[in-house]
Amino acid sequence: MDVDDPHPHSHSPTTIADPQLRFEARRALVWVGVIVLVGTAIYMAQALLVIFGGMVFAAIIDGGARLLGRVLPVARGIRIAVVLLLGFAFVGWVVYFAGSQITTQAAEFPALIQAQAAKAIAWLNSHGFALGSDRIADLVEKTAGGVGQLTRAVGGIIGGFTTAFLIAIIGIYIALEPRLYERGVAWMLPDGERESFLELAGSMAFALRRLMFGRLVGMLFEGIITWAALALYGVPMAALLGILTGLLAFIPNVGAVVSGLLMVLVGLSGGPDMALYCVGVYLVVQTFDGYVVVPMIAKKTVDLAPALVLGMQLIFGILFGIIGLALADPLVAMIKVMLEHRSKQAARDAEKESNGDSDGQVRETTY
């Protein structure tokens, strides 16, 4: 019995008396908690990505409502309704008014791509490359695993529509009352962390709105210019290629490569001159978008390293399919904003501590 212990019978049999052992036990418990959280996040990755997709969609709606508020001083709910109606009207226009032409082109598109790919393989074989269909399939499977994931994801039309519907519903709810969800998360944090979290949430929302605005501008520019340039030369399926190019522009790097390959394959159906023209259109559009549109937007939002974005796209595309590929860019942007916020917060805390020590030294010297 320890004579210095005032309550010798108050300890539980599981109490660790040694302070060093208690420290190690707490540290082990922290690591176990981290492992459990990581495992839970991996298990719930698809659901978490859908929720994050809803946040991205909410940022698009919120950004549109804010822009509309500069010219239409009405209630926020009305502006959000207008933005949603305009978005649904655009989708309706694509489906109903341009649907017949695009549907016809879409039906012919796979056969055309297959025929041009067969011609390309035959040309390579005639020049001594000896690439058989089995070897091509194996090569494509090894070098384009992310594209394979994309193809399989697109094949699940029902699942894709269900995911898109959930993302849209979550985004609309968040866009209607974003402060409600911010306060709900802040309420679960310690008092000292709430102000910092609200500041971080504001920075993330601002960066995400700007990032999505730049993405939509790029999509609109690439889609319209591609359609107009291809239609001017008489390239088949110009409208379909314009829409695909615009949609794929939402996925940087990977989307541009896929749309370029599709344009060249379609251009080959009209001969070498048309194929070269399609290559020229692709280069002009991507060069202008990469060196003019993107830098202008990046100056006012999160500037991301292309290699980092491409690496995350490959990882997320292989792990989570099309949704991971599409959301890799905004997710990397949010991680960067969070790290920058933490760095600034640490600098402010260090400055406050330094100022506090200086004030204490001054008071001690004065006394």
N, C-alpha and C positions, 0 to 999 in steps of 0.2 A: 504494500500500500504506500502511495506517495503522500508523505506528511505535508507537502506543500499544496496539495490539491484540496480546496475547501469543500468540494462536493465529491467525495471518493466513489459514491454509488450512482452518480448522475450520468455516467458515460454509457452509451450503447455498446454491445459486443462488437459492432461494426465500426466503431470510432477508431480513426487512425491517429494515434497520439503523436507520432513523429511528424514535425512540420514539413520536413523534406518529402516524406512519403505522401503527405496530404497534397503538396504542390504537384508531385508527379501524377497522383491520381486525378487531380483536376485537369492537368494538361492532357492526360490520356482520354478523359471524358470529352474534352473539347474536340480532339481528333476524331473520336467516335461520332460525335455529333456532326462534324463536317462530312465524314464519309457517308453518314445516313442521309444528309441533305443532298449530297451529290448523287447518290444512288436514287433518291426520290425524284430529283430533277431529271435524271436520265430516263427513269421509268415514265415520267409524266411529260416527256419532251414534246410529244405531238400536241398535247393539250396546251402546254405553255406557249408553243409557237402559234397556235390558233388565237390565244389570248393576246399575244404580242401583235399578231396580224390585225386583230381588232383595234389595238392601240394605234397602229399605223394608219388604218382606215379612218379612225377618229381624228388623227392629225390632219389628214387630207380634208375631211369635212370641216374641221375647225378652221383650217387655213383658208378654205373657200369662203366660209362665213365671215371671217375677219376682213378678207379682201372686199367682199360684197358690202360690208358695213361702211367702207369708205365712200361708197356712192349711194347706198340705200340705208338711211338712218332709221331702221325699224328694230323690233325686238330680236334677240338672238335666236329664239326658237323659229321665228319666221324666216330668218336668213338661212338657218340650217335646212328648213323645209325647201326653200328655193334651190339650194345647192343640191339636195337629194333629187328633187324633181328634174333639174337640168341633167344630172348624171343619168337618171333613169330614161330621160328623153333621148339622150345620146345613144344609150344602149338600144332603145327601141328603134331609133332611126337606123342603126346598123343592122338590126335583125329584120325589120319589116321593109324598109325602103331599099336598102342595098342588099338585102338578104338573098334575093333571087340570083343576082349576078355572082355574089360571093359564094353561094351554095354550089352553083354550077362550076365555078372555078375550083372550089375545094374538092369537088368530086373528081375532077380531072387531075388535081395536083399530085396525089400519090403515084398515079400511073406515070405522069410526066417525070417526076423525080426518079422513079425506078428505072425508066428507060434511059435517062441521061446518065445515071450511075452505071448502068450496064455498058453504055458507050464509053464512058471514062475507063472502066476496067478493061474493055477490049482494046482501047488505045494504049493503055499501059502494057498489056500483054504483047501487043504487036511491036513494042519497043524493048522487049526483053525483060520486063519486070516479073512476068509469070505470077500474077496475082489471081488465084482462084477465088471463087465465091466463099468457100469455107475459110480461107486465109483472111479474106477481107472482113468476114463476120467476126473472126477471132481478134483481129487487129482493132476493129471498132469497139469490141467489148472490153478490151484491155485498156485502150487509150481514152475512151469516152464513157467511163463508168457513170459519171454524173449525167450525161445525156441519156444513158440507158435508164437511169432512175427517172429522168424527166419523161421519157417515152412511156414507161410503165405507169407513172402517175397520171399522165394525160389519158391513158387507156381507161383508168377508173373514173369514168365520167360522173357516175352517181356520187361517189365519194368526193370528187372534186367540187361538185355543186353543193353538196352538204357542207363541206368545209368553207366554201365561199359564203354560203348563207349564214353560217355561224359567225364568221368574221364580220360580215356586214351588220348583223344584229348587235354583236358586242360593240362594234365601232359606233353605231348610232347611239346606243345607251351611254357610252363614255362621252361622246361629243355633246350630248344634251346636258349633262351635268358633270363636267370633269372635276370641279372642285369637291364634289361629294366623295369621289373615290380617293382623291388626294388626302382629304381630311380623314377618311376612314383608315388609310394606311398610316398616316401620321399619328393617329390616336393609339395605334398599337406599339409605337416606339416610345422610348424614354423621353421625358420632358426636354432634356438637353439636346436631343437629336432631332426634334421635330422641326425646328426652324431650318436646320441644315438640309433636312429631307425636302421640305417645301421649296427651298431654293434650288436644290438639285432637280426636282420634278419640273419646276419652271424652265430651267435651262434645257432639260431633255425635250420638253414639249416644244420649245422655241426652235431647237436644232432640228427636230423631226419635222416640224411644219416646213421649215426652209428646205430641208433635204427632199421632202416629197414634192414641194413646189418645183424645185429644179428637175426632179425626175419626170414630173408631168409635162413640164415645158419641153424637155428633151424628147419624150415620147411623141408629143404633138408635132414637134418640128420634124423628127425623123420620119414619122408616118406620112405626113402631108407631102414633104419634099420627095420622099421615095416614090410615092404614088404618082405625083405630078411628073417627075423626071422619067419614070418608066413608061407612063402612058404617053408622054410626048414622043417617045421613040417607037411606040407600038409594041412594047414588050408584053407578052401574054400574062394574064393574071396580075396586072399592075395593082388593081384595088386590093386583092388578097395579100399581095406582097407588102403593100403599104401598111395594111392593118397588122400583119404579122410583125413587120419591122417595128411599128410603134409599140405593140404589146411587149415584144422581146426587149425593147429598150429599157423596160423597168428593171431588167436584170443586167447590170453592167458587165462588160467583158464577154461573158458567155453568150448573152443575147445577141450582141453585135456579130459575133462569129457565126452563130447559127443563121441569122438573117442574111448575112453575106453569102454563105454557102447556098442557101435557098435561091437567092437572086441569080447567082452565077449558073446554077443548074437549070433554072428556067430559061435564062438567057441563051444557054447552049442549044435550046430547041430551035432558035432562030439563026443559028450559025455563029461562027467565031466573032463577027463584028458585033452582034448583039451581046454576046457574052462579055466582050471587052467593054462595051458600053455599060453593062451592069456592074462590072468591076469598077469602072470610073465613077458611077453614081454612088456606089458603096463607099469608095475612098473619100469622095467629096463630102458626103453626108457625115461620115464618121469623123473626118478631120475637122470639119466646122463645129460639130457637136463637141468633140474632145478638146479643141483648142480655143473655142469661143464661148459656147453655151455653158459647158461644165465649169470652166474657171470663173466665169462671171457669177455663177451660183455659189461655187465653193468659197469665194471670198466672203460671203455672208452666212455661211453655214459651216458644217463640219467637213474639213478637207481631209480625205482619206487616201492613204497610199494605195495605188492600184494593185500592187503585188499582194498586199495584206488582204484587200477585198477579194481578189481572185482566189487566194488560198482558203479563205473562209467559205467562199462559195463552193469550192470543190469539196471541202470537208462536210459542210451542211447539206450539199446536194447528195452526197453518197449516204449520209446518215439518215436524212429526213425527206429526201425526194424534192419535189418541185416547191413545196412550201418552205423548206430550208434554203433552197437555192434563191428564192425570191426575197426572203427576209434576212439573208446574211448581211447585206449592205447596211440597212438601218440598224440591225443589231450591233454590228461593229461600231457604227456611229454612236449609239447610246453608251456602249462600253467606254469609248474614248471620252465622251462628255463626263461620264461618272468618274473616270480616273483623273481628268483635269479638275473636276470639282473637289475631289479628295485632296489633290495636291494643293489647290488654293486654300482649302480649309486648314490643312496642316501648316501652311505658311502663315495664315492668320493666327492660328493658335500659338505658333512659335513666337510671332511678333508680340502677341498679348503677354505671353510669359516673359519675354525679354523686357517689355515695358514695365511689367509688374516688378521684376527683379531690380530694374533701374530705379523705380519709385521707392522701393524698400531701402535701397542703398542711400538714396538722397535723404529719406526720413531719418535713417540711422546716423548719417553724417550730421544732419541738422541738430538732432538731439544730443 
